[in-house]
Amino acid sequence: SMWKGAEADIFRNSINYNGVFIPADAMWRAQLESAESQSEGVAIKAFSIHTLTAFIDTFDFLLNNNELSAEDRIGAEIDFVESACEFLNIKPTIKSVLGVKISLRKILVNLNPRLPGPIEFPFNPENILAVCDGLIEIANHFLGYSNKKWALMFDELEIVPECIQRILFSSLRSCSPRIVLKLAYFPYNHTATPDDPLMSASERQDYEVIPLWYSDKKSARSFSQDLLVSSMNSMGLDSSNLEVYFGSSIINGVSESIGAYSKRFPDESGHIYNRLAMKDASFASYLVDKKLDLNNLKSLTESERASKLRKANSIIIFRDYFLKSFGKSGTEFKVVRRSRRQDATYSLYAGIPSLIDITEGNPRVCLNLFFPMLREIVERMRNGRKAYLDPSHQGVAIENLVSSTRSYLKTIPATIGIDNSDGLLQFLDRLGVNFNKLIIDREFKADLYSSFTVDSIVDENTLEALGAALNSGAVVYIPDNDVSQAVIGSLRGKRFRLSHTLAPFYALPLVKGKSLSLLNVFKIEEMDNQVGMDFGE
């Protein structure tokens, strides 16, 4: 109800429920963990009180934003409190919403498993959803709603004790029609089995999956662009043409671009192709094999251009940018890279839509990347300077985003490597560096490999690191179809790619590409300077 966006009323009118947000914040997470170590029952009791407190907060908000007169609002509050307290079997000293919340918090404070004797509790905490259903009926009556649904939105369930997860997940199969459960959970849980409540529930019969990530960048692009446009409008900037401020990207091929985004794509006059062919013997051989005459590209049909050149444009652009020369002698490569500073690599990702694609549809990442640049644009315009930010300025913003992302990932533990001393960041670096080697330091191939499928024989430590990378957003799950599992119980046989947010650090194209087996990705570093590598798919 606080959203003031252009489409706020449209979305608000389409929502037919009241929302209760129950976050698993750090404070009560610690309490639940402490309680669980002493007694599973105490943890469930603590959780139920937090849930009821959030429900009462929502009722209070709805009552104070109701069209009732002040006198009727006071009467409705007193009537609700009396009915709710009788139902909950509590006796607040003050007959008000505040009094109910104080009574609930008093119960919470007294939940100390170390105290002698049984802990008194006014209701069965394991039936918390049934309790909420009763409160919904009471609240709807006094708010003037006709059997309206309420959505209980439990956030970050991966950090709450398993006993609470079981209660909520098992409720997916059978719950009051007045209650909509929205359960936010990490995509991967290594302890999940087919018998777990969430894994045994049937998608589209018992629940609907709403992935909070995008495996396809075009879907993510739409969300991030809308958020960018909204942010620009709120700062008084004209958002009708993003390229006025950021220019157009040079690393997005025609097949990957939309609308005006293809303006700066290397045209098919042959210039970039000629330049690469002169320094890259493997690309020159490819042109010969495909019977491509760079002086007569206009004679190619549209399908020939697409299959022989355009699908390889991402690789062509990156090889042209990073290679000084590429040849081979016998069974060895002779690869000479151009000397590129890291900031020059970040600048390669400047422009639209690359800037947008880097954000992966993550609102926090999007704002962290664009807000510093938008503030600079506003300041430039205030001082009468050009609003356009050149690639070097954009590169600084990209570098800051990547640096903060890697700093976060550095804090996540993992036990991999020869002596199990490597952390998550080392695991990701190994993937990123090897995919970059495959693109730049190997013979030119039109097919781009930039995703991987997990082999059945991958060791448990590697799976642990991959799971941590997935749950932290460092890698992205690519399901076989449009419908993904609510929770992935096994990573073996699944396909993934590195997050586009990390792509500038490793100098990787912003495409998911074809898939290699994970073990073959690791083999790339073992086969330096060898020609004729053929991984297959």
C-alpha positions, 0 to 999 in steps of 0.5 A: 500500500506504500508503493507509489509507482506508475503501475502501483494501483494496477498491481495493488488491485490484482492482489486479493489478500492481506500480506503478513511478512515474517522475516527470519532476522538475526535477532530471533534466528539466534534465539531459535538456534539457542532454543533448538539446542535445548529443546525443539519444542521451545524453538517452535514456541518461539517461532509461533510467537514471532509469527503471531506478533507479525500478524498483529502488526499487520492487523494494526496497520490495516486498522489504522489505514481503514476507512472507518471513523476514529470512533469506529476504529477504536471500537473495532480494536477493542472488539478484536482484542477481546475476541483474539485474546479469548481465542489465544487464551491470553490476558493482556493488562491493556485491552489494545493491540499494544497490550496484545503485543506486550503479552506475546513478547512477555511469553517470548521472554519467558521461553527459557528452556533452562528454567525448571519445570514445564513452560506454560504456553496458551496454545499448541504452537505446532498448530500455528497456522490453524491459530492464524486461521482463527485470527484471520476470521476474527480480523476479517470480521472487525475490518469489514472484509468478506472472508478475505485471504491472508498471505503469510510470507516467511522469509529466509527459511534456510536459516530457521531450524529444521523443525520449523521448516517441516511444519511449514513445508508439510502445510503446503499439502493441506492448509486453510483456504483463507491462508496463502503461504509464501515461503522464501528458501534457498534454491539448494538444500543438500539434506533434502530427500524425496521424503521431505515435505517440500520435495514430496509436495506436488508442484502446481497442485500443492504449490507454485514455484516463483524463482527469485533468479533468472537463468535467461538474461532477457527476462532479467534484463526486462526487470532491471531495466524497469528498475533503472528507468524508475530510479532515473524518473525519481531523480528527474532524469529523462529515461526515454533513451538510456544510451544518451547516458551510457552509450551502447554495448559493444559485446552483445551480438545481434542474436543477443540484442533487442531493439536499438541495442545493436547500434554499436555491434561490429557491422558485417563490413568485415573490419573486425573479422579481418583484424582477427584473421590477421592475428589469429591463425585458428580463426583464419582457418575457420574462415577457410573451412566455412568458405567465408570471403571477408571481402564479399560478406554481402553475398551470404544469405541471412541464415549463412550469416547467422550460422557462420558468423553471428553465433560466434560474435561474442567469441570474436569480439573477446578474442580480438580484444585480448589476443595479440597473436595466436598460432600453433607449432606442431602440437603446441599453441603459441598464444600471446595476449595483449597487455590489458589492465583490469580497468580496461577489461571492466570498460569492455562491459560498458554500455546498454544492455551489458550494464543491465545484464551484469545485474542479473535481475537482482534489485540490490545489485542493480541499485548498487551499480547504477545509483553512483552513476546516476548521482554523477549524471545529475551532478554533471547536468547541474554543472552544465556538463555532458550527461554521458558517462564514458566507458572508463567511468562506467568501468569504475562502477563495474569494478566497485560492484565486482569488488564488493561481490567478491568481498562477500563471497570471500567470507563464505567457507568451503573445503576444496582443493588438494589439501581442502584449504581453498575457499569458495572464491578459489573454486569460482576463480578456477571456473572463471579462469578456465572458461576464459582460457577456453575462449581466448587461449584455445583454437577458435571454435564458433560454439561458445562454452560458458556453462557446465553440467555436474558429473555424477562422480564429482566429489562431495567437497566440490558439491558443497562449494557449488551449493554455497555458490548457488545459494549465494548467487555466484552461480545460476541454475539453468533448468532443463525447462521453464519449470524448476524445482522448489528446492534442488536436493541434488546438484548432480546432472544439473546445469549451471553458469557463473553469474554475469555479475562476476563475468567482468572479473574473468573477462567472459561474455554475458551469455550462457552458451553451451555446456561442458561437464564440470570435470572437463572444465577443470581439465582445461587448466591441465591441458595448457598449450595443447591443440585439438581439444574436443570436449563435446557437450 
